[in-house]
Amino acid sequence: MNAESRTRLNQTPEWTALAEHRDQLGDVELRELFAADPGRGTGYTLEVGDLHVDYSKHLVTDETLRLLRELAAATDVFGLRDAMLRGEKINTTEDRAVLHTALRAPRDAVIEVDGENVVPAVHAVLDRMAGFAERIRSGEWTGHTGRRIKNIVNVGIGGSDLGPAMAYEVLRSYTDRDLVVRFVSNVDGADLHEAVRDLDAAETLFVIASKTFTTIETITNATSARDWLLTELKAGPEAVAKHFVALSTNAGKVSDFGIDTANMFEFWDWVGGRYSYDSAIGLSLMIAIGPDRFREMLDGFRIVDEHFRTAPAESNVPLLLGLLGIWYGNFHDAQSHAVLPYSHYLSKFTAYLQQLDMESNGKYVGRDGQEVEWQTGPVVWGTPGTNGQHAYYQLIHQGTKLIPADFIGFAEPVADLGERFRAQHDLLMANFFAQTQALAFGKTPDEVRAEGVAEDLVPHKTFKGNHPTTTILAKELTPSVLGQLIALYEHKVFVQGAVWNIDSFDQWGVELGKVLAKRVEPALTEGAEVPGLDASTQALVAKYRELRGRK
Ligand SMILES: O=P(O)(O)OC[C@H]1O[C@H](O)[C@H](O)[C@@H](O)[C@@H]1O
């Protein structure tokens, strides 16, 4: 079934069967499901790589899962997966292949785009990155004045920032602690200012990360960074070569900017920005953790890629997670999905997933060009769980919204924590297990009464439970495990986009704001007339100019 000829999703028998099944299940309770099946706690689990995935606390039965898999079969999820992995141009609105999986393919793999094997180029760039990273790490690469590089400032936004910034935090304990690594993304000059204010320009390398090399925020920050560097060093443009490298698909623009293309690390248009941190976009990360750790991370990605490619539907974890999201979003009206890691190192993990998921699947037009009549991507949100417990978990436990959540935790604290701090890990994980238990099973009014609670307080202290969660548990947060987690979410997002029949790899929805910002800017600076500016924005612009003392 291709995108054009496909029956509207919500008119397929598989969709209707799921809707009927949802009605039959009614408000089935997790307590009942566990009582009916004593093996559920161990039976509803899957393993992929180092990840143990427990989906027992979901509002599903074997029949639900069967019907969801039927929907996946009817929408040919695996057919689209195979087309993606073969290098077909499944990003139809941009006429591009979607091959982030080639970024972690083994050297001897053959993956062709337009008849050309892309794998040798992938490894050539990885090798160049490794050589460069080693030269920085060893001190062999020096700045314009001959000093060793001690500071790395990555300048990029969106996919050219969130991935490396997230992974740098996740793998902090694997980083060279003598290097200062910072990430600048916001066009607000404060971001760059705070990043460089205590740095010595002579020891600073700017990594300018931009797939297109036209993104206004990044080019503006890169230009300011260059000005700062040359002023600080009291040097001319010849100093740029030792202090600026570029990560991009666009050699022409890189050289227009004044960066020698010898200092450019390349990637390709078949890598989406939000799928790119395991490409050249990961250079800052590679400098921080070293090439060997970076390759371990790629190995982790590959484990899950292989699993997604080969595991049957019944045990295919990305498929399962994608389908569970569809179950809640399309058949229970859930609007959001929380990702709650129980690891300080995963503090930027959900922010990264926001782009991965929401920019991929936040779409109301299907691949057939028609408006969809079903819910697509959820609002993805969350922060490390323990902090959330003292902030917004109240709403998850006792609010009026259904919020399916992923809980991610690790059996071991990271190795270099030291005995004193490691001792806190069991308490962290006790919270991790307690929360999914409380969310699933709650506390009945009778249980509250049995504690001697006054009758008028019983409703307030009751927990209805039935809040679905997935638990993802791994032994340790290693580079490989990070790769596995990211690939898992990448493919989950893919599965959902395939079922919803949307192009998960374009992002037209970000364009309008960019165009309008360009048009509005002269109104702010020069008071220029903007033709067709609406009355509200016009008044706001006038207010802005007044507050800035501009006539
Ligand atoms: O890497 P760049 O070309 O600078 O793009 C940076 C980001 O900007 C765009 O607005 C897109 O929405 C993102 O997908 C992209 O990651």
The ligand as an SDF file (V2000), in Angstrom:
LIG
                    3D

 16 16  0  0  0  0  0  0  0  0999 V2000
   22.1230   22.6070   11.3080 O   0  0  0  0  0  0  0  0  0  0  0  0
   21.3700   23.7860   10.7540 P   0  0  0  0  0  0  0  0  0  0  0  0
   21.2640   23.7600    9.2720 O   0  0  0  0  0  0  0  0  0  0  0  0
   21.9690   25.0690   11.2660 O   0  0  0  0  0  0  0  0  0  0  0  0
   19.9080   23.6890   11.2990 O   0  0  0  0  0  0  0  0  0  0  0  0
   19.5940   23.8160   12.6490 C   0  0  0  0  0  0  0  0  0  0  0  0
   18.1250   23.5290   12.9080 C   0  0  0  0  0  0  0  0  0  0  0  0
   17.3610   24.5610   12.3280 O   0  0  0  0  0  0  0  0  0  0  0  0
   16.1590   24.3340   11.6400 C   0  0  0  0  0  0  0  0  0  0  0  0
   15.2910   25.3650   11.9280 O   0  0  0  0  0  0  0  0  0  0  0  0
   15.4860   23.0110   11.7580 C   0  0  0  0  0  0  0  0  0  0  0  0
   14.1910   23.1260   12.2520 O   0  0  0  0  0  0  0  0  0  0  0  0
   16.2250   22.0010   12.5890 C   0  0  0  0  0  0  0  0  0  0  0  0
   15.8430   20.7300   12.1620 O   0  0  0  0  0  0  0  0  0  0  0  0
   17.6990   22.1510   12.4770 C   0  0  0  0  0  0  0  0  0  0  0  0
   18.3150   21.1740   13.2770 O   0  0  0  0  0  0  0  0  0  0  0  0
  1  2  2  0
  2  3  1  0
  2  4  1  0
  2  5  1  0
  5  6  1  0
  6  7  1  0
  7  8  1  0
  7 15  1  0
  8  9  1  0
  9 10  1  0
  9 11  1  0
 11 12  1  0
 11 13  1  0
 13 14  1  0
 13 15  1  0
 15 16  1  0
M  END
$$$$
